[in-house]
Amino acid sequence: MNWSSFSPTIRVLLLLGTICYLAMILFLLKKRRLTVKYAIIWLLSAVVLVIFALFPYVVLVLTDLLGMAVPSNTVFILAAAFMLLLLLSLSSAVSQFAQKITRLAQKNALLEERVRRLEQQLAARADAERAEK
């Protein structure tokens, strides 16, 4: 299989899809629904897709290097590897946030208990002052 076997229609559709993908990433960044830390991962994936769309020969070279029979298998393997790395990264972030939430909940409970005690002390003082009058 050679690079000229990729139809121009598929290349144009892939390029248009990638442009829409980039636009969505930039929109989410602008609306602050996606942090820069995670946007970098998505932007890198978009750059790879643009390279694949503009230079399909890269896919063929990767197919030969990986010993795959069909270029689509190479793309699927790379996509699966990307998704696994992304899932690992996001799982790590979720774990860190869960730990932070637990610590914040514990601190909040301690502060609430402290406020309750101070309110009881103030109420007891107010009752004692009223009793003296």
C-alpha positions in Angstrom: 0.0 0.0 0.0 1.4 3.4 -0.9 0.5 7.0 0.2 -1.2 7.7 -3.1 -3.9 5.1 -2.3 -5.3 7.5 0.3 -8.2 9.3 -1.3 -8.1 13.1 -1.3 -11.7 13.1 0.0 -10.7 11.2 3.1 -7.7 13.4 3.6 -9.9 16.6 3.3 -12.5 15.1 5.6 -9.9 14.2 8.2 -8.4 17.7 8.0 -11.8 19.4 8.4 -12.7 17.1 11.3 -9.4 18.0 12.9 -10.0 21.7 12.4 -13.4 21.3 14.2 -11.6 19.4 16.9 -9.1 22.2 17.4 -11.9 24.8 17.4 -13.7 22.8 20.1 -10.6 22.6 22.3 -10.0 26.4 21.9 -13.6 27.1 22.7 -13.5 25.1 25.9 -10.3 26.8 26.8 -11.8 30.2 26.2 -14.9 29.3 28.3 -12.6 28.0 31.0 -14.2 24.5 30.9 -10.8 23.0 30.1 -7.6 23.9 31.9 -4.4 24.5 30.0 -2.8 21.5 31.7 -5.3 19.1 30.0 -5.7 21.1 26.8 -2.0 20.5 26.0 -2.7 16.7 25.7 -5.7 17.4 23.4 -3.8 19.9 21.3 -1.0 17.4 20.8 -3.5 14.8 19.6 -4.9 17.3 17.2 -1.4 18.1 15.9 -0.9 14.3 15.3 -4.2 14.1 13.4 -3.2 17.1 11.2 0.1 15.4 10.4 -1.7 12.2 9.5 -4.1 14.2 7.3 -1.5 16.2 5.5 1.2 13.6 5.3 -0.4 10.1 5.1 3.0 8.7 4.3 3.8 9.1 8.0 1.1 6.5 8.8 2.6 4.1 6.2 6.1 4.5 7.7 4.7 3.9 11.2 2.9 0.8 9.9 6.2 -0.6 8.5 8.1 0.3 11.7 5.5 -1.4 13.9 5.2 -4.4 11.6 1.5 -4.0 11.0 -0.3 -5.3 7.9 -2.8 -2.4 7.5 -2.3 1.3 8.2 -5.8 1.5 9.9 -4.5 -1.0 12.5 -1.6 1.4 13.2 -4.0 4.3 13.7 -6.2 2.2 16.0 -3.3 1.0 18.1 -2.0 4.6 18.4 -5.5 5.8 19.3 -5.9 3.1 21.9 -2.5 3.9 23.4 -3.4 7.6 23.6 -6.7 6.8 25.3 -5.0 4.6 27.9 -2.4 7.3 28.7 -5.2 9.8 28.9 -7.3 7.6 31.2 -4.3 7.0 33.4 -3.6 10.8 33.6 -7.2 11.6 34.4 -7.5 8.8 37.0 -4.4 10.3 38.7 -6.0 13.7 38.8 -9.3 12.3 40.1 -7.5 10.5 42.9 -5.6 13.7 43.9 -8.9 15.6 43.9 -10.6 12.9 46.0 -7.8 13.2 48.6 -8.1 17.0 48.7 -11.9 16.8 49.1 -11.5 14.3 52.0 -9.0 16.6 53.7 -11.3 19.7 53.1 -14.3 17.9 54.5 -12.4 16.9 57.6 -11.2 20.4 58.2 -14.7 21.7 57.6 -16.1 19.3 60.2 -13.5 20.5 62.7 -14.2 24.1 62.0 -18.0 23.5 62.4 -17.4 21.8 65.7 -15.3 24.7 66.9 -17.9 27.2 65.9 -20.6 25.2 67.6 -18.6 25.2 70.9 -17.9 29.0 70.6 -21.6 29.6 70.0 -22.5 27.5 73.1 -20.0 29.4 75.2 -21.4 32.7 74.0 -24.9 31.6 74.7 -23.9 30.4 78.2 -22.2 33.8 78.9 -25.3 35.7 77.7 -27.6 33.5 79.9 -25.2 34.1 82.9 -25.3 37.9 82.3 -29.1 37.9 82.1 -29.3 35.9 85.3 -27.2 38.4 87.1 -29.4 41.3 86.2 
